Structures are given as C-alpha cells and as structure tokens.
Amino acid sequence: IAGKVVTSACAATGDTPGVRDAVARAWQAMERLGDDDFGSPGFALETYSPADLALACAEALTTVGAADEATPHLERAETLIAGSGQTGMVVSVRMAQARAALAREIPDREEAASYAGQAVTLSAARPAQWLARLVRDVSDLADLRTGQGLDDLVDATTPWLHESWEAEPGPQRPAARFGVPGPGGVMVQRAGGPPTVPVPRLVL
C-alpha cells in the first residue's frame, strides 16, 4: 500500500525516475511477503492483492509518459483478476488499458475504444458515475491524441452521471477532485472512485 502511495505521488508531480524507483521498491517488498499474506483483488484493505499494486504501477507509469513500461503490469493485473468476480477491478484495469493505449508514442484509438467499450459493457447492469467520468477523460485524451474522441461511449454513459450509486457495494466515498496538467497543458479533473491516476503528462 505504501508503494501505491509513493508511485502515485511521484506520478502526480511528474517524477519519472521516482515512479520507476518506487515501482521497483514496491515489488521488492511484495515479493518478500508470502502468498498467504495476500487477499483477493478488490478495493478494500482486507482484500489487498498484487493485482492492486500492478494496476497502481501501470497507472503511475502511464501518467509520466512511460505507457510501454505499464503494459507488463496491466497484463499481470489482468491475469490476477481473471475469475475473481470483482467487476469494479476488471473495469478499472480495462480503463487503464484504454488510457495506456492512447498514451503510447503512437496512440491506438481502436485499441482504447475496445478496452473502454468492454468496461462500459461490464458495467451496463450497474451503472457507475465514476466510470462515466473516466470514459469522458479517456475520450478527451483520444480526441487530443488522435483527433477523434469516443463519442458513442460518452453518449452511452451520460445517463450514468445522474445515478446515485456506484459499481461496487460498500460505503460511499466522498468525491475528491483535483486538477493535473495533461498533454498540451490541458487541465483535467478526475472524480473519486476506484483509484486511477490522471491523464498522462506530455513528455518533452
């Protein structure tokens, strides 16, 4: 958990070497633990698993413009959550994959649309405000990097912004909004929900 905090903090300040160092240290700590210490994937402390760390590392690396380095972490998270029944976690990984696809040196809008579409489909039976906001963030990034947003997914999830409940059961979290500079100096805000770090920074 400390590793997640440090990687996210370094990412928020644009500290690429700090992110890489924090990622390495976090996995070293994780590997010193026995398998019996791990819970199942989820967003609660009692269910903490390596999948949570893998997702956090991927998001931090994507934020500082190292999306290619994020791919192995996303693949690990995807493997660990397979069959877990944690729909919210699966959706978060799919959205992280969509963001990474757009943050690479050569962005791939179709890949991003596929991942985001899977996330929306998985959530269709239980719409979530946080996902609707993430879809908009990713659509804005797609428009910025490829000239074409994910308008169909934005339209499909617009009604979700008016829902009063989230995708995963449990206590409601207060919305925590903050702004971060995205590519081209665009300021992007993100709302509370399962942890996802901000839009990738422009690498100069």
Number of C-alpha atoms within 10 A of each C-alpha: 15 11 21 19 14 20 29 27 17 21 27 22 15 21 17 20 12 17 26 20 13 23 23 15 15 21 15 12 11 18 11 8 10 8 11 6 10 15 15 18 25 22 17 11 10 11 13 17 23 21 25 22 25 25 25 28 32 30 32 33 29 30 32 25 24 23 23 16 16 24 21 14 20 23 16 16 24 19 12 18 21 12 10 13 12 15 18 23 24 24 23 20 28 22 27 26 28 27 33 30 24 28 27 18 13 10 17 18 22 14 16 25 26 15 20 28 20 17 22 24 14 16 20 14 9 14 22 24 22 19 26 22 21 23 29 20 21 24 26 20 26 25 16 16 20 14 10 13 21 22 15 11 18 20 13 13 22 15 13 20 15 12 12 10 16 20 21 17 8 9 7 12 10 9 11 10 10 12 14 18 18 18 18 11 10 15 13 17 16 20 18 16 23 17 16 21 21 26 32 28 23 16 12 4
